[in-house]
Amino acid sequence: MLTLIRLSRVLALLALAVFVVSLIMGLAGSEAGALEKIVLLVVIAGCVASAAQVSSIALAAERRFHHQ
């Protein structure tokens, strides 16, 4: 069960990382306007916060199953 939790965490973080990289590429594009760049920055910050939540939840689940 621990392997499944760890695999799920790695896959979720990998998906978020790919999404953030694509957002950064969109942010770096010269055709993006000021408002679009602000929105992209907010979404990137949300992804970073989501990655932290995924890690916290997965670690809590690992501890719960490890102590049983």
Secondary structure by P-SEA (a helix, b strand, c coil): caaaaaaaaaaaaaaaaaaaaaaaaaaacccccaaaaaaaaaaaaaaaaaaaaaaaaaaaaaaaaaac
